[in-house]
Amino acid sequence: MQHSSHVVIAIDGPSGVGKSTVAKRLAQHLGYHYVDSGALYRAVGWAVMAAAAAVDTPEAVVEVVQHTTLEVTFRDGQSEVRVNGQPLAAQLYGEAVGAAASAVATVPIVRQRITAQLRRLRCQADLVVEGRDIGTVVFPDATVKFFLDASLERRGQRRFRDLQEAGQTVTLEHVTQAVAARDRQDRSRALAPLQPAAEALCLDTTDLPIDDVVQLMLSEIYPQLLQGNQEEAQTC
């Protein structure tokens, strides 16, 4: 383990598997900073939509990105995203912004910029980072890697519940179709497709309570951290 690097716990998986919930809980347990990489892609998608540009036209996306300042800060251990100085929170989590995020994520300059920004965050603190290519592309040397998955039906139900709680008017059928469409785009894109890292621990959360998922992950993390501390001590 390098002294110049902080610990990174990488959590990948599609929408609706519980990544955000377990990542936040792990960060709290460990005293690490929590980072939602998807919020950065959603922020770019939001910026492109706000500029009335076409999210599925790479040239239009690049034009917006070149004139957009994307900033990540931490408050109470959780990451916040600002676009051109404007803090974004609730605006990022509608279905339209989610679809835009998936579209702009296929543009190389967007992925390069966000990957570089995420890597810089590692210089600040130990991190729990959730996303779709964290263990495969962003942090291939992450201390521990997880890949969460669940049935499409269950993921659609979870996403539907989240959107209802956020006050959005949606139908379960529409939400499930949107989840399936994003799956197809994320898994089939040529650049950084959604897939488990070779060494990731894969967990099916379809029928697992969140508390059980967190405990399973902690039981994997603690031995790895202990081993890393021992290796670091031996190099001193």
C-alpha positions in Angstrom: 0.0 0.0 0.0 1.4 3.4 -1.0 1.7 6.0 1.7 0.6 8.7 -0.8 -2.7 7.1 -1.4 -5.8 6.8 0.7 -8.0 3.8 1.0 -10.8 3.4 -1.6 -13.7 1.1 -1.3 -15.3 0.6 -4.7 -18.9 -0.3 -5.1 -20.3 -0.8 -8.6 -23.6 -2.0 -10.0 -26.7 -1.0 -11.9 -29.5 1.3 -10.7 -31.7 0.1 -7.9 -29.4 -2.4 -6.2 -28.9 -0.3 -3.0 -25.5 1.2 -3.8 -26.1 4.6 -2.4 -27.6 3.3 0.9 -24.9 0.8 1.6 -22.1 3.1 0.5 -23.3 5.8 2.9 -23.6 3.3 5.7 -20.2 1.9 5.1 -18.7 5.4 5.0 -20.3 6.2 8.3 -19.0 2.9 9.8 -15.5 3.4 8.6 -15.3 7.2 9.0 -14.6 7.6 5.3 -15.9 10.2 2.8 -18.8 9.0 0.6 -18.7 9.8 -3.1 -21.5 9.2 -5.6 -19.8 9.2 -9.0 -23.1 9.0 -10.7 -23.9 12.5 -9.4 -21.1 13.9 -11.6 -22.5 12.3 -14.7 -26.0 13.5 -13.7 -24.6 17.0 -13.3 -23.2 16.9 -16.8 -26.4 15.6 -18.1 -28.3 18.3 -16.3 -25.9 21.0 -17.7 -26.4 19.7 -21.2 -30.2 19.7 -20.8 -30.1 23.2 -19.2 -28.2 24.5 -22.2 -31.0 23.0 -24.5 -28.3 20.9 -26.2 -28.8 17.3 -27.4 -27.6 14.8 -24.9 -27.2 12.1 -27.6 -25.0 14.3 -29.8 -21.4 14.1 -28.7 -20.4 17.3 -30.3 -23.1 19.2 -28.5 -22.1 17.5 -25.2 -18.5 18.4 -25.7 -19.4 22.1 -26.4 -21.3 22.3 -23.1 -18.6 20.5 -21.1 -15.9 22.9 -22.3 -17.8 25.8 -20.9 -18.9 24.1 -17.7 -17.1 24.1 -14.3 -17.7 20.9 -12.3 -16.7 21.0 -8.6 -16.9 18.4 -5.9 -16.8 19.3 -2.2 -17.4 17.5 1.0 -19.9 18.3 3.7 -20.3 16.0 6.8 -18.4 13.3 4.9 -20.6 13.3 1.8 -19.8 14.7 -1.6 -21.7 17.7 -3.1 -21.6 18.6 -6.7 -21.7 22.2 -8.1 -22.1 23.2 -11.7 -20.7 26.6 -12.5 -20.8 27.4 -8.8 -24.4 26.3 -8.4 -25.1 23.5 -5.9 -27.2 20.7 -7.3 -29.1 18.1 -5.2 -32.7 17.3 -5.9 -32.4 18.5 -9.5 -30.1 15.5 -10.3 -32.4 12.6 -9.5 -35.3 12.7 -11.9 -35.7 10.1 -14.6 -34.9 12.5 -17.4 -31.6 13.5 -15.8 -30.8 9.9 -15.3 -31.3 9.1 -19.0 -29.2 12.2 -19.9 -26.4 11.0 -17.6 -26.3 7.6 -19.3 -26.1 9.3 -22.7 -23.3 11.7 -21.8 -21.4 8.9 -20.1 -20.7 7.5 -23.5 -18.7 10.6 -24.5 -14.9 10.1 -24.0 -14.1 13.6 -22.8 -16.9 13.4 -20.2 -15.5 10.1 -18.8 -11.9 11.4 -18.8 -12.8 14.5 -17.0 -14.9 12.8 -14.3 -12.4 10.0 -13.8 -9.6 12.6 -13.3 -11.8 14.5 -10.8 -12.6 11.3 -8.8 -8.9 10.4 -8.7 -8.0 13.8 -7.3 -10.5 13.2 -4.4 -8.4 10.3 -3.3 -5.7 12.7 -2.3 -8.0 14.3 0.3 -9.4 11.3 2.3 -10.2 7.7 2.5 -13.2 7.1 0.3 -16.2 4.9 -0.3 -17.1 5.4 -4.0 -20.1 4.1 -5.8 -20.7 4.0 -9.5 -20.5 1.8 -12.6 -16.8 1.7 -13.4 -15.1 2.5 -10.1 -13.4 -0.8 -9.6 -12.7 -1.4 -13.3 -11.5 2.0 -14.6 -11.5 4.8 -12.0 -9.7 2.9 -9.2 -8.4 -0.4 -10.6 -6.2 -0.5 -7.5 -9.0 0.0 -5.0 -8.4 -1.6 -1.6 -11.7 -3.6 -1.8 -14.1 -3.9 -4.7 -17.8 -4.9 -4.7 -20.4 -5.4 -7.4 -24.0 -5.4 -6.4 -26.8 -6.7 -8.5 -30.5 -7.6 -8.2 -33.4 -8.7 -10.3 -34.9 -6.1 -12.7 -38.3 -6.4 -11.0 -36.9 -5.6 -7.5 -34.7 -2.8 -8.8 -37.7 -1.2 -10.6 -39.7 -1.4 -7.4 -36.9 0.3 -5.4 -36.4 3.0 -7.9 -40.1 3.6 -8.1 -40.3 3.9 -4.3 -37.4 6.4 -4.3 -39.0 8.6 -6.9 -42.4 8.5 -5.1 -40.7 9.6 -1.9 -39.1 12.4 -3.8 -42.5 13.6 -4.8 -42.3 12.6 -8.5 -45.4 11.3 -10.3 -44.3 8.0 -12.0 -45.7 4.6 -12.7 -43.9 1.3 -11.8 -44.1 0.1 -15.4 -42.4 3.3 -16.7 -39.7 3.2 -14.1 -38.9 -0.4 -14.6 -38.7 0.2 -18.4 -36.3 3.1 -17.8 -34.1 1.0 -15.5 -33.9 -1.7 -18.2 -33.1 0.8 -20.9 -30.3 2.3 -18.8 -29.0 -1.2 -18.1 -28.7 -1.9 -21.9 -26.9 1.4 -22.5 -24.5 1.1 -19.6 -23.6 -2.6 -20.2 -23.2 -2.3 -24.0 -21.3 0.9 -24.3 -17.8 0.6 -25.8 -16.2 2.9 -23.2 -16.0 1.6 -19.6 -19.1 -0.7 -19.8 -20.9 -1.7 -16.6 -19.3 -5.0 -15.5 -17.8 -6.5 -12.3 -14.1 -6.1 -11.8 -12.4 -9.6 -11.9 -11.5 -9.4 -8.2 -14.8 -7.9 -7.0 -17.0 -9.6 -4.5 -20.4 -9.9 -6.2 -23.5 -9.7 -4.0 -27.1 -10.3 -5.1 -29.3 -7.9 -3.1 -32.6 -9.0 -4.5 -33.7 -10.6 -1.2 -31.0 -9.3 1.2 -32.0 -6.7 3.8 -29.7 -3.6 3.7 -28.3 -4.4 7.1 -27.2 -7.8 6.0 -25.5 -6.4 2.8 -23.6 -3.9 4.9 -22.4 -6.6 7.4 -21.3 -8.9 4.5 -19.3 -6.0 3.1 -17.8 -5.0 6.4 -16.7 -8.6 6.9 -14.8 -8.4 3.7 -13.4 -4.9 4.3 -11.9 -5.3 7.8 -9.5 -8.2 7.0 -8.3 -6.3 3.9 -7.7 -3.1 5.9 -5.8 -5.1 8.5 -3.7 -6.8 5.9 -3.0 -3.5 4.3 -1.9 -2.0 7.6 0.4 -4.9 8.3 2.0 -4.6 4.8 2.5 -0.9 5.3 4.1 -1.4 8.7 6.5 -3.9 7.2 7.7 -1.3 4.6 8.5 1.4 7.3 
